[in-house]
């Protein structure tokens, strides 16, 4: 697989207690899904389900069939435990309730 046209990318996945970034040499035309498979990250993190987990390149959501470019970093995102917007709404409501209670 080593030739002058191949290039390096990274596949990243993180849990609260452990993060990995796996460098992978790929051929032109390699997709996100193929790069994840080549990285073998799923073997180390069996909770990853590519039908459920979202993926992206440098923080931008992407589809599994997106072709990679040199130096791309493929990121596999975990499911959110809580919706950040909902958490902010609850905090704001609690803050308003506290202010009313102190007057």
C-alpha positions in Angstrom: 0.0 0.0 0.0 3.0 2.3 0.3 3.5 4.5 -2.8 4.1 8.1 -3.6 0.4 8.9 -3.9 -0.7 7.5 -0.6 -1.1 10.0 2.2 -1.4 10.1 6.0 -4.7 10.8 7.9 -5.7 10.3 11.5 -8.6 8.6 13.1 -9.6 10.0 16.5 -12.0 8.7 19.2 -12.4 9.8 22.8 -14.1 8.5 26.0 -13.8 10.5 29.2 -11.1 8.2 30.5 -9.2 7.4 27.3 -8.5 9.1 23.9 -6.8 7.7 20.9 -5.5 9.2 17.6 -4.5 6.5 15.2 -2.3 7.5 12.2 -3.2 5.7 9.0 -1.7 5.7 5.5 -4.5 5.6 2.9 -4.8 5.6 -0.9 -6.5 8.4 -2.8 -10.2 7.8 -2.8 -10.4 6.3 0.7 -13.6 7.1 2.5 -14.1 7.9 6.1 -15.6 4.5 6.7 -12.7 2.7 5.1 -10.2 4.8 7.1 -12.0 3.9 10.4 -11.9 0.2 9.4 -8.2 0.4 8.5 -7.4 2.1 11.8 -8.9 -0.9 13.7 -10.3 1.6 16.4 -13.6 -0.3 16.5 -11.7 -3.4 17.7 -10.5 -1.4 20.7 -13.8 0.4 21.3 -16.6 -2.1 20.5 -19.3 0.5 21.6 -18.7 2.3 18.3 -21.5 1.7 15.9 -21.1 3.5 12.6 -24.8 3.2 12.0 -25.4 5.2 15.2 -22.3 7.3 15.9 -21.8 10.5 13.9 -18.4 11.2 12.3 -16.7 14.2 11.0 -13.5 15.8 9.8 -11.9 18.4 12.1 -15.2 19.0 13.9 -17.4 19.3 10.8 -20.0 16.5 10.5 -19.4 14.3 7.4 -20.9 11.2 5.8 -19.2 7.9 5.9 -18.7 7.9 2.1 -16.8 11.2 2.2 -13.4 10.9 0.5 -10.4 11.9 2.5 -7.7 14.4 1.8 -4.1 14.4 3.0 -3.8 15.4 6.7 -7.5 15.0 7.5 -8.4 14.0 11.0 -11.5 11.7 11.1 -13.4 12.0 14.4 -15.9 9.5 15.7 -18.4 11.2 18.0 -20.0 9.6 21.1 -23.7 10.0 21.7 -24.6 12.9 23.9 -25.8 12.0 27.3 -27.8 15.2 27.6 -28.9 17.8 25.1 -26.6 20.9 25.7 -29.4 23.3 24.8 -31.8 21.7 27.3 -29.2 21.8 30.0 -28.6 25.6 29.4 -32.4 26.2 29.5 -32.7 24.4 32.8 -29.8 26.3 34.3 -31.3 29.6 33.1 -34.7 28.7 34.6 -33.0 27.7 37.9 -31.1 31.0 38.0 -34.4 33.0 37.5 -36.0 31.0 40.2 -33.1 31.7 42.6 -33.3 35.5 41.9 -37.0 35.5 42.6 -36.5 33.6 45.9 -33.9 36.2 47.1 -36.1 39.2 46.7 
